[in-house]
Amino acid sequence: MDTARRSTKRLSTAKELAQVVAAYYLECHQARVEGRPIGWMPPMNGGIEIFYAMGLQPVFPENWSPVCAAFGLTPANFEVSEGMGYSRDLCGYLRNITGYVHGDMNGPSVPLSGLPVPDMIMSFGGGCIPAMKIFHILENRFPEAKVFRADIPQVAVEDIRDHHVDYAVSEMHRFIEFLERTKNRRLDPEKLHEAVALSDEACGLWDEIMSFRRFRPTPISAAEIGIMFVMVTRQGTKTAVDFLTRVRDEVAERAASGIGVIGEEKIRLFWDNIPLWYNMGLFNYFEKAGGVMVAETYSAAWSLRLDTSDPIRALALKSLMSYSLVSCLSIDRRREMVLKACREYGIDGAVFHQNKSCVPITLGQADIRRALADEMGIPSIVIDADHMDSRNFSMAQFQTRADAFMEMLLEKKGA
């Protein structure tokens, strides 16, 4: 079986992703040339649409980490951060971005010219502790940057009430006032409404694309999930809508024509947790034995439909729910989500990534595996790894487990 680090892509639109990524980082650097203020912020928060509506440039250091992993830069970044005293047990995103900003940020070996130095640093809270700590580290690294810290409550999705949203609305207003005061720009309500509408349209397209994965054979697999890049960096823009429309149209055509990811789809698989960004080819590993990764928990976190009639309240709710969909769910809620997905996508077997440096998203996997087996008869395996640190992953161990797992699934199904 193929052990290549990079994933094999079947969609022509997915093959455009390298150009989409390059265009975004070029835009980030062009902002500096054009005098557009640059703000570093976490992904999936209500500030993204506000930034685009005000003509500001958002940059996402957390999502720079998968780019570093894809280009093989993480070992050098980890060496820097661990040399500063940060433990290998900490979040891989935190260690990578810490090492990156304290190393040669824009050196000749850094792809895409690296990240432009921030004029502003925004922390929205609400996520896991390492995600918030990243921005404290950045504040110390870039002392001249203006700092805004939103106090977004960390609330499980099922526990969100009106008073939580009301408070988040007040934080959105405080954020807008900060931007207008420090950058001497006014937020145009019409432009904000347009950005929120575009963001909602992109989420609708994303949901459509994911829904086509229910088809047999599935027209798109987890190997092409990197298209979520536009859902991270481009929400609130026509760029995201245009790209996702092309993806949706291609996936719909493949589904209607019965074109699958592989010639003969025998086993439908589910992936739990964050992908291994340094080895996306792992998703292709099962294909020669007839297995296709048709669904995963991570992709569901990037689509939040917004009520465009009240943009500020919609963005406040988005800020509350974003990380909650990944790391702030009760084990019962996560179990329900996984069982529902496995039922809807016709899953035969599940692969659980036991992520060494992301405990919140890994917690409860034993209970979920037991529920899959007891309630649906779906077997599963555990892969010990890390979403960023390849030192915590053994390809040989993975191959042994994966091969035995596929053999068992094929025998069970009589395929």
C-alpha positions in Angstrom: 0.0 0.0 0.0 1.1 3.6 -0.7 2.7 5.4 2.2 3.2 8.8 0.5 2.9 11.8 2.8 0.8 13.8 0.4 -2.8 12.8 -0.3 -4.0 11.8 -3.8 -6.6 14.2 -5.0 -9.3 13.2 -7.6 -11.2 16.5 -7.9 -9.8 19.0 -10.3 -10.9 21.8 -8.0 -9.1 20.2 -5.1 -5.9 20.3 -7.2 -6.3 24.1 -7.4 -5.9 24.3 -3.6 -2.2 25.1 -3.8 -3.0 28.2 -5.9 -5.8 29.2 -3.6 -3.5 28.9 -0.6 -0.7 30.9 -2.3 -3.1 33.6 -3.4 -4.3 34.1 0.2 -0.8 34.5 1.6 0.2 36.8 -1.3 -2.8 38.9 -0.3 -1.6 39.0 3.3 1.7 40.4 2.2 0.2 42.7 -0.3 -1.9 44.2 2.5 1.4 45.5 4.0 2.4 47.1 0.7 -1.1 48.7 0.3 -1.2 49.9 3.9 -4.1 47.7 4.9 -3.9 46.9 8.7 -3.0 43.2 9.4 -4.6 41.4 12.4 -3.7 38.0 13.7 -6.6 36.1 15.1 -7.9 32.6 15.8 -10.0 30.8 13.2 -13.8 30.5 13.3 -14.8 33.7 15.2 -17.1 36.6 14.6 -14.3 38.9 13.9 -13.4 37.5 10.4 -16.4 38.9 8.6 -16.0 42.3 10.4 -12.4 42.4 9.3 -13.2 41.8 5.6 -16.1 44.3 5.8 -13.7 47.0 7.1 -11.1 46.3 4.5 -8.7 44.8 7.0 -6.5 41.7 6.5 -7.1 38.7 8.8 -4.2 36.3 9.4 -4.6 33.0 11.2 -1.4 31.8 13.0 -3.1 28.5 14.1 -3.8 27.6 10.5 -0.3 28.5 9.4 0.7 25.4 11.4 -0.8 22.8 8.9 1.0 24.7 6.2 4.3 24.3 8.1 3.5 20.6 8.6 2.9 20.2 4.9 6.2 21.8 4.0 8.2 19.9 6.6 9.0 23.0 8.8 7.5 21.7 12.1 10.7 19.9 13.3 12.7 23.1 13.2 9.9 25.1 14.9 9.5 22.5 17.6 13.2 22.6 18.3 13.0 26.3 18.9 9.9 26.2 21.1 11.1 23.2 23.1 14.4 24.9 23.5 12.5 27.7 25.2 11.0 25.2 27.7 7.7 24.3 26.1 6.9 20.6 26.7 6.4 18.1 23.9 3.0 17.3 25.6 1.6 20.7 24.8 -0.6 21.5 21.8 1.3 21.0 18.5 -0.2 24.3 17.1 1.1 26.2 20.1 4.6 24.7 19.9 4.8 25.2 16.2 3.7 28.8 16.1 5.8 29.7 19.1 8.9 28.2 17.4 8.0 29.9 14.1 7.7 33.5 15.5 10.8 33.1 17.6 12.8 31.7 14.6 13.5 33.0 11.1 9.9 34.0 10.2 10.5 35.1 6.7 13.7 33.4 5.8 14.5 31.9 2.4 13.5 28.4 3.5 10.0 29.5 4.7 7.3 28.8 2.1 4.9 31.5 0.8 7.2 34.2 2.3 5.9 33.3 5.8 3.4 35.5 7.7 3.5 39.4 7.7 4.2 40.9 11.1 0.8 41.9 12.8 -0.4 45.4 13.4 -3.1 43.9 15.7 -3.4 40.8 17.8 -7.0 39.6 18.6 -7.9 36.8 21.1 -11.5 35.7 21.2 -11.3 33.2 23.9 -14.0 30.5 24.0 -11.7 27.8 22.8 -9.2 25.5 24.5 -6.6 27.0 26.8 -3.6 26.5 24.4 -5.5 28.3 21.6 -5.9 31.3 23.9 -2.3 31.0 25.3 -0.9 31.2 21.7 -2.1 34.8 21.6 -0.5 35.7 25.0 2.8 34.4 23.6 2.2 36.5 20.4 1.5 39.6 22.4 4.9 39.3 24.1 6.6 38.6 20.8 5.1 41.6 19.0 4.9 44.3 21.7 4.1 47.1 19.2 0.9 45.4 18.0 -2.4 46.7 19.3 -4.1 44.0 21.4 -7.8 43.2 21.8 -9.0 40.4 24.0 -12.7 39.4 23.6 -14.2 37.7 26.7 -16.3 35.1 24.9 -17.7 32.5 27.4 -16.6 28.9 27.0 -20.0 27.2 26.9 -21.0 23.8 25.6 -23.3 24.1 22.6 -26.2 22.5 24.3 -25.9 24.9 27.2 -25.9 28.2 25.2 -28.7 30.5 26.3 -29.8 34.0 25.3 -27.8 35.7 28.1 -24.6 34.1 26.7 -25.4 35.5 23.2 -26.3 38.9 24.6 -23.0 39.1 26.4 -21.1 38.0 23.2 -23.0 40.7 21.3 -21.6 43.3 23.7 -18.1 41.9 23.0 -18.7 42.2 19.3 -19.6 45.8 19.7 -16.6 46.4 21.8 -14.4 44.8 19.1 -15.9 47.0 16.4 -15.2 50.1 18.6 -11.6 49.0 19.1 -11.1 48.7 15.3 -12.8 52.0 14.5 -10.7 53.8 17.2 -7.3 52.3 16.6 -7.5 52.1 12.8 -9.6 55.2 12.2 -12.1 53.3 10.0 -15.9 53.1 10.2 -17.8 49.8 9.8 -20.3 50.1 7.0 -23.4 48.1 8.1 -24.2 47.3 4.4 -20.7 45.8 3.9 -21.0 43.8 7.1 -24.4 42.4 6.0 -22.8 41.5 2.7 -19.9 39.7 4.4 -22.2 37.8 6.7 -24.5 36.8 3.8 -21.4 35.5 1.8 -20.2 33.6 4.9 -23.6 32.0 5.3 -23.7 31.1 1.6 -20.2 29.5 1.8 -21.4 27.4 4.8 -24.4 26.3 2.8 -22.2 25.2 -0.1 -19.9 23.4 2.4 -22.9 21.5 3.8 -23.9 20.5 0.2 -20.5 19.3 -0.6 -20.4 17.2 2.6 -23.9 15.8 1.9 -22.7 14.3 -1.4 -20.4 12.0 0.5 -23.4 10.0 1.5 -23.6 8.7 -2.1 -22.4 5.2 -3.0 -19.8 5.4 -4.3 -18.8 8.5 -2.5 -17.5 11.2 -5.0 -15.1 12.8 -2.5 -13.0 11.5 0.4 -11.2 12.9 3.4 -8.0 13.0 1.3 -9.4 16.2 -0.3 -10.6 17.8 2.9 -7.9 20.4 2.6 -10.5 22.4 0.6 -11.6 23.6 4.1 -8.8 26.1 3.8 -11.2 28.6 2.3 -13.7 28.0 5.1 -11.0 29.0 7.6 -9.4 32.0 5.8 -12.0 33.3 3.4 -15.3 33.3 5.2 -17.2 36.5 4.4 -15.7 36.8 0.9 -16.9 36.1 -2.7 -13.6 34.2 -3.2 -14.9 31.4 -0.8 -18.3 31.3 -2.5 -16.9 31.1 -6.0 -14.4 28.3 -5.1 -16.9 26.3 -3.2 -19.4 26.6 -5.9 -17.0 25.1 -8.4 -16.2 22.3 -5.9 -20.0 21.7 -5.3 -20.7 21.5 -9.0 -17.9 19.1 -9.7 -18.8 16.8 -6.7 -22.5 16.9 -7.8 -21.6 15.9 -11.3 -19.4 13.0 -10.1 -22.2 11.8 -7.8 -24.8 12.0 -10.5 -22.5 10.0 -12.8 -21.7 7.4 -10.2 -18.0 8.3 -10.2 -16.4 7.3 -6.9 -13.1 7.9 -5.3 -11.8 4.5 -6.3 -12.9 1.9 -8.8 -14.6 -0.4 -6.4 -15.7 1.0 -3.0 -16.0 -2.0 -0.6 -15.6 -0.4 2.9 -16.8 3.0 4.1 -14.7 4.5 6.9 -15.1 7.2 9.5 -12.2 9.3 11.0 -12.4 10.9 14.4 -10.2 13.8 15.4 -7.9 16.2 13.6 -6.0 14.9 10.5 -2.3 14.3 10.5 -1.3 17.4 8.7 2.2 16.1 8.0 0.8 12.9 6.4 -2.5 13.6 4.6 -1.7 10.6 2.4 -2.7 8.5 5.3 -6.3 8.8 4.2 -5.4 7.1 0.9 -3.8 4.2 2.7 -7.0 2.1 2.9 -7.9 2.6 -0.8 -6.0 -0.3 -2.3 -8.0 -2.6 -0.1 -11.2 -1.0 -1.1 -11.6 1.4 1.8 -12.6 5.0 1.5 -12.7 7.6 4.3 -16.2 9.1 3.6 -16.8 11.1 6.8 -14.9 12.7 9.7 -15.8 14.8 12.8 -13.4 17.6 12.0 -15.0 18.8 8.7 -18.4 19.3 10.5 -16.9 22.1 12.7 -16.4 24.5 9.9 -19.9 25.2 8.9 -22.1 27.5 11.0 -25.2 28.8 9.2 -25.8 32.5 10.1 -29.0 34.5 10.5 -28.3 37.3 8.1 -31.1 39.5 9.4 -29.0 40.4 12.5 -25.3 40.3 11.5 -23.9 41.3 14.9 -25.9 38.7 16.8 -25.1 36.1 14.2 -21.4 36.7 14.6 -21.7 36.7 18.4 -23.3 33.2 18.2 -20.6 32.1 15.8 -18.0 33.1 18.3 -19.7 31.2 21.0 -20.2 28.0 19.0 -17.1 27.8 16.8 -14.7 25.9 19.1 -17.6 24.4 21.0 -18.3 22.2 17.9 -14.9 20.7 18.2 -13.7 20.8 21.8 -16.5 22.0 24.1 -19.0 19.2 23.6 -20.1 16.9 26.3 -19.2 13.2 25.7 -22.9 12.4 25.3 -23.3 15.0 22.6 -20.1 13.9 20.8 -21.3 10.3 20.9 -24.7 11.3 19.4 -22.9 13.3 16.6 -20.6 10.4 15.7 -23.4 7.8 15.8 -25.6 10.0 13.6 -22.8 10.6 11.1 -22.0 6.9 10.9 -25.7 6.1 10.4 -26.2 8.7 7.7 -23.0 7.9 5.8 -23.3 4.1 6.0 -20.1 3.6 7.8 -18.6 0.1 8.1 -15.6 0.9 10.3 -14.2 3.8 12.3 -10.6 5.0 12.8 -10.0 7.0 16.1 -7.0 9.2 16.1 -5.8 9.3 19.7 -4.2 12.7 19.5 -1.4 13.1 21.9 -1.3 16.9 22.0 -5.1 17.7 21.7 -6.8 16.2 24.8 -10.2 18.1 24.5 -11.0 16.6 21.1 -9.7 13.1 22.1 -11.6 12.9 25.4 -14.4 10.4 25.4 -13.2 8.2 22.5 -13.4 5.0 24.5 -17.1 5.7 25.3 -17.8 6.5 21.7 -16.1 3.4 20.4 -18.1 1.3 22.8 -21.4 2.9 21.7 -20.5 2.3 18.0 -19.9 -1.4 18.7 -22.8 -1.9 21.1 -25.5 0.1 19.3 -24.5 -0.2 15.7 -22.2 -3.1 15.4 -19.4 -0.9 13.9 -15.9 -2.0 14.8 -13.1 0.5 15.2 -9.3 0.9 15.8 -7.2 3.5 17.6 -4.3 5.2 15.9 -1.7 6.7 18.4 -0.4 9.9 16.8 -0.4 13.7 16.9 -1.9 16.2 14.5 1.3 18.2 14.2 4.2 16.2 15.6 5.4 13.3 13.4 7.6 12.1 16.2 4.5 10.8 17.9 3.5 8.6 14.9 4.8 5.3 13.8 3.9 4.4 10.2 4.9 0.8 10.7 2.6 0.5 13.7 -0.2 2.1 11.7 0.2 -0.2 8.8 0.0 -3.3 11.0 -3.2 -2.1 12.6 -4.8 -0.8 9.4 -4.0 -3.9 7.4 -5.5 -6.2 10.1 -8.5 -3.9 10.5 -9.3 -3.8 6.8 -8.9 -7.6 6.6 -11.4 -8.0 9.4 -13.9 -5.5 7.8 -13.7 -7.2 4.4 -14.3 -10.6 6.0 -17.2 -9.3 8.1 -18.8 -7.8 5.1 -18.1 -10.8 2.8 -16.5 -8.5 0.3 
